[in-house]
Amino acid sequence: MYGRMQDRTSNPRGRPGRRRVGAAAMVAGLLLGLAGPVMAQQGPAEVIRSRNVAVEKILDAAGDPVTEATRERLKDVINGFIDFTELSKRSLGKHWDERTPAEQQEFVDVFRTLVRNTSVRKLEVYEADRMDYPPAVVTGTTAKVTTIAHKGTKSVTIVYHMHKVGNEWKAYDVVIDGASTARNYRDSFSREIAKTSYRDMYGKLVKRAAES
């Protein structure tokens, strides 16, 4: 969710400087810029760092204004390590199991479009002065990767909840200052379904995705 950050570990002498990197904000938290064979060899923390470097390079090369082609590249990189099926499942909660396989897949497809499009709506939110990377917590095939983004006197803590899908680490939730992306979506979807129905909620989601 931040783009102009200085990685403290890359500036060992503490010299002042600013650089752009990427992070996932709503959620989610999470392609094209990160090749599959490379990602397969990386641990979860390295996946996050590599994504940040890829976003940095794209933004540095793009200049202003950012073109639509650049935005499409950013969508791929920012969201490329998200497990949208798992994020969708957690975001729908109990309503996921009530859906047919076809309904589940159409939900994933529309939800992915919405998240990808909104992730580059305001690129100014990708700005910070420094990004810190505390040690990741890896337990078997699951991991928690924490990043702390600093801007001025303020900071934002972003925690990526990840698991292994095949040989790749994928994020299924992004928690920003304690707010879970999956939980926020689940609360919103559940309220809408309770007021109307799943089909009505899904219809509104399709409209939001198209407008985004």
C-alpha positions in Angstrom: 0.0 0.0 0.0 3.0 2.2 0.0 5.3 3.0 -2.9 8.1 5.4 -2.1 10.0 3.8 0.7 13.5 3.4 1.8 14.5 -0.2 2.9 16.6 0.4 6.0 18.6 -2.8 5.3 19.7 -1.5 1.9 21.2 1.7 3.5 23.6 0.4 6.1 25.3 3.7 6.6 22.1 5.5 7.3 22.5 7.9 4.5 19.2 9.8 3.7 17.4 8.8 0.7 14.0 7.9 -0.8 12.9 5.2 -3.1 9.7 3.7 -4.4 8.5 0.2 -3.5 5.0 -1.4 -3.5 2.8 -3.0 -0.8 -0.8 -4.2 -0.8 -3.3 -2.1 1.0 -6.9 -3.4 1.1 -6.9 -6.6 1.7 -5.1 -7.4 0.2 -3.2 -8.1 0.5 -0.6 -9.6 -3.8 2.7 -11.4 -11.0 3.9 -10.5 -14.3 6.9 -8.8 -12.9 7.8 -11.8 -10.6 8.5 -14.9 -12.7 7.1 -18.2 -11.4 10.4 -20.1 -11.3 12.0 -17.3 -9.3 9.2 -17.0 -6.8 9.2 -20.8 -6.3 12.7 -20.5 -4.9 11.9 -17.7 -2.5 10.8 -17.7 1.1 7.7 -15.7 2.1 9.7 -12.6 3.2 11.7 -12.6 -0.1 8.4 -12.7 -2.1 7.3 -9.5 -0.4 10.7 -7.8 -0.9 10.8 -8.9 -4.6 7.4 -7.5 -5.2 8.4 -4.2 -3.6 11.5 -4.0 -5.8 9.4 -4.7 -8.9 7.0 -2.0 -8.1 9.8 0.4 -7.4 11.4 -0.2 -10.8 8.1 0.3 -12.6 7.3 3.6 -10.9 10.8 4.9 -11.2 10.7 4.2 -15.0 7.2 5.5 -15.5 7.5 9.0 -14.3 4.4 11.2 -14.3 1.7 10.9 -15.3 1.3 7.1 -14.9 -0.1 5.6 -18.1 -2.8 3.0 -18.3 -0.2 0.5 -19.5 1.9 1.1 -16.4 -1.2 0.7 -14.2 -1.8 -2.7 -15.7 1.7 -3.7 -15.0 1.4 -2.5 -11.4 -1.8 -4.5 -11.0 0.0 -7.7 -11.9 2.9 -7.0 -9.6 1.0 -5.7 -6.6 -1.6 -8.5 -6.7 0.5 -11.3 -8.2 1.2 -13.2 -5.0 -2.4 -13.2 -3.7 -4.2 -16.5 -3.5 -7.5 -15.1 -4.7 -9.4 -18.4 -4.2 -8.4 -18.5 -0.5 -9.1 -14.8 0.0 -12.5 -15.2 -1.6 -13.3 -18.2 0.6 -12.4 -16.3 3.7 -14.2 -13.2 2.6 -17.4 -15.0 2.0 -17.2 -17.1 5.2 -20.0 -19.4 5.7 -21.6 -18.4 2.4 -18.7 -19.9 0.5 -19.8 -23.5 1.2 -23.4 -22.7 0.2 -22.3 -21.8 -3.3 -22.0 -24.3 -6.2 -18.5 -24.7 -7.7 -19.6 -22.6 -10.6 -20.8 -19.8 -8.3 -17.5 -20.0 -6.3 -15.5 -19.6 -9.5 -17.5 -16.7 -10.8 -17.2 -15.0 -7.4 -13.4 -15.4 -7.4 -13.2 -14.0 -10.9 -15.2 -10.9 -10.1 -13.6 -10.4 -6.7 -10.1 -10.6 -8.3 -11.1 -7.9 -10.8 -12.4 -5.6 -8.1 -9.3 -6.0 -5.9 -6.9 -5.6 -8.9 -8.6 -2.4 -10.1 -8.9 -0.7 -6.8 -5.2 -1.5 -5.9 -4.0 1.2 -8.3 -6.8 3.7 -7.9 -4.7 6.1 -5.7 -1.0 5.5 -6.3 -0.2 8.3 -3.8 -1.0 5.9 -1.0 2.1 3.9 -2.1 4.4 6.5 -0.6 6.5 6.3 2.5 10.0 7.3 3.6 11.2 3.9 4.9 10.1 0.3 5.1 11.3 -2.0 7.8 11.2 -5.8 7.6 11.0 -7.5 11.0 11.9 -11.3 10.9 9.1 -13.4 9.3 7.4 -16.1 11.3 7.3 -19.3 9.4 5.5 -22.4 10.6 5.6 -25.3 8.2 3.6 -24.2 5.2 2.2 -21.0 6.7 3.9 -17.7 7.4 3.4 -14.2 8.8 5.5 -11.5 7.1 5.4 -8.1 8.8 6.4 -4.8 7.2 6.4 -1.4 8.8 6.0 1.6 6.6 7.2 5.0 7.9 6.2 8.4 6.6 7.2 11.4 8.6 6.2 10.8 12.3 3.6 8.1 11.4 4.0 4.4 10.6 1.7 1.7 9.3 2.2 -2.0 10.2 1.2 -4.4 7.4 1.1 -8.2 8.1 0.8 -10.6 5.2 -0.7 -14.0 6.1 0.7 -16.5 3.6 0.7 -20.2 2.8 2.3 -22.4 0.3 0.4 -23.2 -2.9 2.5 -25.8 -4.7 6.0 -24.4 -4.5 5.0 -20.7 -4.2 4.2 -18.6 -1.2 0.8 -16.8 -1.6 -0.9 -14.3 0.6 -4.5 -15.0 1.6 -5.0 -12.0 3.9 -3.4 -8.7 4.5 -3.8 -7.0 8.0 -3.2 -3.3 8.1 -2.8 -1.8 11.6 -4.9 -4.7 12.9 -7.6 -4.5 10.3 -8.0 -7.7 8.3 -8.8 -7.4 4.6 -10.6 -10.7 4.6 -12.6 -9.9 7.7 -13.6 -6.5 6.5 -14.9 -7.9 3.2 -16.6 -10.8 5.1 -18.5 -8.4 7.4 -19.6 -6.3 4.4 -20.7 -9.3 2.3 -22.5 -10.8 5.3 -24.4 -7.6 6.0 -25.5 -7.3 2.4 -26.6 -10.9 2.1 -28.6 -10.7 5.3 -30.4 -7.6 4.0 -31.1 -9.0 0.6 -29.6 -12.3 -0.8 -26.4 -13.7 -2.2 -27.5 -13.1 -5.8 -28.3 -9.4 -5.1 -24.9 -9.0 -3.3 -23.1 -10.7 -6.2 -24.9 -8.4 -8.7 -23.7 -5.3 -6.8 -20.2 -6.8 -6.7 -20.2 -7.2 -10.5 -21.3 -3.6 -10.9 -18.6 -2.4 -8.5 -15.9 -4.4 -10.4 -17.0 -3.0 -13.7 -17.1 0.6 -12.4 -13.7 0.2 -10.7 
